[in-house]
Structure formats: C-alpha cells, structure tokens
C-alpha cells in the first residue's frame, strides 16, 4: 500500500496545474456547501427562535367536556369548554419525568378590559409562577422599568400597553372582568417581549392572585412547556398524553403549519443545491482522473510490466481520488469559514449580526468525509480503465 501511495502522490505532483485546479474546484464546491448549510441552518434557528424561542412549545390543558343539567333547559346542550386542570402539581410531577422536557410552568389565562379616561382595550391576564415562567418567557431580563416582583396586587404590563395608557411604575391600574367587576392593581414593572401583540395586551400577575380573580380555587388553565428539541414537540406531546390520558395537549407544530412548510422548503432547496454541488465535484474528479489515465498510460504499462497487478494499478487512482477529495474538503471548510465571517461582517448591524451563523463540528467532519468518499467513488471508472490496460500494447503504441 505504501508503494501505491507514493505512485499516487507522484502522479498528482507531475500534473501540478491540473491538480491545483481540481483542488480549487472541490474547495469552492465544499465552501458553498458549508456556507449554504450554515446560512440555512442559522436562518431556520433564528426563525424558530423568534417564533417559539420564548413561548410554550407544548401546552397541556384539561379535556373538553359538555355540561348538561336536566333540571334546567338553560344548561342543556351548552357549548363545550376547557375543563380546569385540577391537581396540576400531580400532572407536573407525572410528566416531569420525561427527560426531553426543559421547563414546565403552570399558567392561568383570562380575559379582561382596561379603561382609562375615554380609552379602553381588551387584555389577557396571565397568572404565573414567576420563577417557572421566567424559564420560558425570560420576563425578568426583558423589563424596561420597575422590578419583576409579583405579589399581592402588583402586576407587570407590556411596553405598548403602558405607552398607550400612559402608565408608570406604582400607578393604579383597573381591570374590568367580563362580568363587570372592577379590581385595582399596582404597576410593578413594564416588560418588552419583543412582540407587539403581547406587549399591547398581556398583563402578568401572581398565580394565586389570578386564581382568586377568576374564582378557580386551586386549579389552573394550563401547563406551558418548553422542550430540548422543538422539532420533537409533537412526539413529546404524544408521550405526555400516554402518561396522563386525562389531559389534552397542543404543540407549536400544529399551530404553525405554514412555518413548518417554509422550513421544510428551505431544507429541501438546500439539500438539492448541495446534491448538485456534490455531483459537480464528483464529475470534476472523475474527468481529471480519466485524463490522467490517458496521460499516464505509458507509466502504468511500465509498472504493470514490472509486476504491478491490475488491482494495485486501480488502487493508485482510487487513492488519488481520495486524496483530492480529502485535501479539497479541508481547504473548502477553511474557505467556507472565511465566507461565513465575511457574511457576518457584511450584515453587521448596530445590535450585532443579523442572525448567527456557526459551523458545527459534526458538519465539518461530515463534509470532509463526504468529499473524500465522493473522490473515491468518482475514481472508480478511471481506476477500472487503468486496470484493463494491456502493458505490452501500451508500451508498444507509446
């Protein structure tokens, strides 16, 4: 094998210009693959993070039920409504054993109205355990003023809501419930969740205070969950239902079908482009080695006349293909890293990069292995051609 390595390297050195151009072609192709996979991956991560990064990826609710009261026709065939989650601590304990779950937060969601002077707006009151909800919404780190203290009648309101109604820290805020009851609260902090819809309608209050506000006793509306792998949210949701059949689950994939379609289309486009780039690399290596067989046919004939076997002659070209793929892959990764850095510098904004691009170690190894294998596979035809050369005929015809 050492002998074949020496011959393969010598053949590559003899055609320096030819070798250099094919290495450059492979490197450019690999660099495009590295840059494209990082670009699409970074774009998808940023899109997913901005959509569900700071929101529940799975929501656990009580099963829907209909109520019938045969003694009063007013309640017969009433519409279904979500049953409250009773003993939610037991549910949290039961599903908390799933290793893929990153955080669980009990939540109460209720409607209300905010009125001040001649201005009014519908709002959503979110009753939370701040410590647990912070793991999902990052509320404490998103305060623009005040503190994240939630207790008694202290609440947190969105930035847009505060601007619209001119609320400041320690102002009294009145919430009107759907049945007409009015209750007063104190503005303890103002948050910015970076989503206009949430900033203009959400109000956070302590979980037990929301339970009293909506007469829920010790119950809640839902459990909000984040998982380690967002794209496995539907699988984990099914596991939760298997563990605790008395609940219903929703996951972000069901609620964001259009986003999933867009992400799938992006991935398909990226894979298609990378497949054609890989095909171009393979054809380039194959064509160069095919020409090399013709150019080196006399040397191959002499080697075979001296005792080199057909298999050994084939391995010489397989090794050349592998070397070209390996060196081109390593050079392409370096060039791809340069392209990524150039993109990050070119798209830099005041707040930082437009979105992060990183090369994962697994992808680097995979790209180099794929380019090396492409080089070996594309050299099969030239290798077979070299093994079929008749040494006497080649030497006689020159």
N, C-alpha and C positions, 0 to 999 in steps of 0.2 A: 504493500500500500504506500510506503514511503517513496518508492520509485515512481509510482503513478502520480503522487502529489508533486514531485519535482518536475515531471514532464508537463503536468497541467499548468503549473506556475510558469514554466519556461515558455510554453505556448502563449500564455497571456502576456508575458513580457515582450515576446517577439512582435506582437501586434499592439504596441503601446497606444497608438492613436485610436485604434478600433476598440481596445479595452476601455480606454478612458471615456469614449463617447457612450458606450453601452452602460458603463457605471453611472455616468451622468444621467442618462435616460432613466435608469432604475431609481436613482436617488430622487429625481424630480417626481417620478410616479409615487414613490413611497412618501415623500414630503407632502404631496397632495392628499394622500390617504390620511396621514397623521393630522394635518391641518383640518381637513374636512370632518374627520371623526370628532376632533376636539371642538370644532365650531358647532356642529350639530348637537353634540353632547352638552356643551355649555349653554347653547340656546334652549335646549329642552329642559335642562336643570333650572335655568333662570325662569322659564315659563311656568314650570311646575311649582317652583318655589314661590313665585309671585301669586300663583293661583291658590295653592293649598299649603304652602310652607308654614303659614301662621294661622291655620284654621283646622278644624277637625277633619280627619280623613275618613273616620268611621263614626257614625252616630248610633247609639243604642237607645231605643225607645220602648215603651210598653206597647203591647199588641193592641190593635184597634178593636173596639167592641161596640156593639149597638145596645142601647138600653130600651127595655120595654116595661111599661107599667100598665098592667091590665086594668087597674082601678081608675086610671085617668087617661082619657083619649089624647090628652095634650102631650103624653110622652110615648105614645105608640108610634113605632117606625121612625124614631128620631134619627138624624144623621149620625154616622159613626164619628167617634172622636178618639184621640190617643189616650190610652189608659196611662195614668201616672205610674212611674216606677216606684214601687214600694220596696222597702228593704234594700235600697240601692247599694248599701255597703256590702251586702252579701253578693250582689251581682258583680261589684268591682273586685271582690276577693276571688270569685269564681273565674272570671275572665282575665284577671291579672296574672294568672299563671302562664299565659301564652307569652313565650319569650320574645316574639316579634313586636309586642306592644311596648311603645316607648313611654307613653303617658296617658293617664285617664283623669278626666275632670268632670265632676257632677255639675249639672247646669239646669237652670230654670229660665225659660224664655216666656215672656208675657208682653202683651200689648198695653199701650197707654197713650195719653195725649199730653203734650206740653203746650201751655198757654202763657203768654206774657204780653200784656197790652193787647194790641189787635193782631198779634202774631200767634200762630198755632201750628203744630206739627205732630204727626203720629210718630211714636217712638217704640223701640223694642227694649224692654228691661231684661238684662241678663243677670241672674243671680248666680254667683260663682264662689268657689273657694279660691281666693287669690293665689295662694301658693301653688295649687294644682293647675289653675287656668293659665298662670304665667308660663308654664312649660309648653303651652300651645300658642298663646297669643303674644307672649313677651310684652305684657302690658306695662310692667314696671320700667322697662328700658325704653318705652315709647311715650313716656309722659313728657309733655311740653311745658307743664307747670303744675305746681302742687305736689302732693305725695300720693302714693298708691294705698294709703291707709283706707281700709274698708271696715267700718264697724258702726253699729247703731244706724244713724241716718246719713252717714257720709257715703257719697257716691262718686263715680268717675264718669265724665261725659266726653263725647267726641269733640275734636277741634272745630269742625264745621258747625256743629250744633252750638258750641259756645260762642262762636263768632256771629252766627245768625241771631241768637237771642241776647247777645252781649252779656254772657255770664262770666264772672270772675271767681277766683278761689274764695271760698267761705260765703258765697251768695246763696240765698234760699231759692230752691227750685221746687215748683209744684207739679206733681204728676197726677193727672186725672185718669182714673181707671175706667174701663169700658162701661161699668155700671153707674158711673157718675161720681164715685167717691174721690175726694181730693186729699192727697197726703204730701207733706212737706219734707224736703231733703236738703242736705248741705253739700255744695260742690267742693269735694276734697282734692280733685285732680282733673286735669284735662289731658286726654291721650290723642295720639295720631297713629292709627293703624294702617296708614298709607292707602286706604281705600275710601273713596268719597262716600259711598253708600253707608259704610259702617260709621265713619266719622260724623255723619249727619243724622244718624238715627239710633245708635246704640248708647245705652247707659248701663254701667256695671254697678251692682250693689252686692253686699254680702249675702251668701246663700240663705242663711236662716232668716234674714230680713225679707228676702224675696218670697220665702215660704209663707211668712206671715202676711205679706202684701197680697198674695193670691190665694190665701187660705188652703195651702197644700199640706198642712200638718208637717210630718217629717218626710214627705215624698218630694220627688223631683220630676222634671220633664224628660231629661235625657242624660246619657253619659257621652261625653265627647272624647274621642280617642285619636291619638297620633301613633303611627307605626314606623318601624325602622325603614321598611321598603314600601314607599307609597304605591308602587305599581302592583303590589300584592295585597292591597287593601280589600279587594273583593274576596280573595281566598281566606283572609283572616276573618272577615265578616261572617263567612260561612262557618268557620270553626267556632266563632262565638255563639252562633245560633245552635250549633251541635251541643256545645257545653251548657247553654242556658236557653232551651227551646221556648221559654215563656216570653222572650223579648223579640223585638223586630230590629233589624239593622239596615242602615243606609250607608253607602260608601261613595266617595267622591267620583269614582269612575262611572257610576250610574248617573250621577248628576252633571257630569261634564263630558258627555258623549262627543260633542264637537271638538273639544280639546284633544281627546284621545285620538280621534280621526286625524287631526292635524299632526300630532306627534308621530302616529304610525306612518303617515305620508312622508314626513321628513325623514324618518328612519329608512323607509323603502327607497327614497330618492338617493340617500347617502350610500346605501348598500349597492344600488345599481351603478352609481358612478364609480365606486371603489372596485366593483367587479370588472368594469371595462378598463379601468386603470391597470388592474392586475393582469388582465388579458393582454393589454398593450406591452406590459413588462415581459410577459412570457413569450410573446411573439418576437420581441426585440432580441431577447437572449437566444431564442431558437434560431433566428435568422443569422445572427452573428456567428454562432457555433457551426451552423450549416456551411457558411462561407469558410470558416476556419478548417472544417474537414477537407474542403476542396484545396485550400491553400497549403494545408499540412499533409496532404495525401502521400507525398513522396516520403516525408519523415516517418509517417505512420507505417508505410510499406517497409521501410528500412527496419523500423523497430520490430515489426512482425516477422521479418526475415531473420532477425537476430534472436527470435524466440518469444517475443511478446505475444501473449494469447489474445484472441478476439475479445474475451471478457475484460482483459486488462486494458485494451485499447478503448473499450466502451467506457470503462470507469474513468479514464483520463478526461473525457468530455463531460461525464456526469459531475466530476469534481470541479471542472471549470464552471459549469452552470451553478453549482452550489456556492462556489467562491464569489462569483459575480452577484448572485442573489444576496449573500451574506454581507459583502462589502457595500453593495448598493443600498441594502436595508439600513445598515448602521449609518451610512452617510445621509440617507434620506431622513432618518429620525432626527439627526442633528440639524439638517436643513429645515425640517418641519418645525422644530422647536424655534428656530430663527424666524420662520414665518409667523408663528403664534405670537412671539414677542413683538414683532413689527405690527401685527394687527392690534395688539393691546395698546401699544404706544399711539398708533394712528387713531384709535377710537376712544382715547382717554378723555374723560370729562372732569369737571371740577370735583365731583363727588367720587371719582375713581373710574375704573374700567367700565365700559358699557355693560358687559357681563363677563364673568370669569371663564378663562379657557385654561385647562390643565391637561397635561399628558399623564395618564395613569400608567404606572409601572407595568401592569398586566398587558396594556395595549402595546407598549413598546416591545415587550418580549414577543407578543403575538404577531406584530407587524414584521419583525425581523425573521421569525420562524416562517411566516407565510411567504415572504420574499425569497428566502432560501429554498423553500420547497418548490416555489414557482420556478426558480432557476434550475433545480434538479429535474423537475418534471419536463420543462421545456427543452432540456438537453437530451431527452430520450431518443428522439428521431435522429439528431446528428450522431449520437453515440452508437445507435444501431447501424447507421450508414458506415461509420468508421470500422465497425466490427466485420462488415461484409466486404471490405476492401481486399482484393487479391494482391498480396505483396509483390509477386513477380510481375504481374501486369502493370501495377502502378510504377514500379521502378523502371520497367522497360519503356513505358509511354512517357515517363517524366512528369 
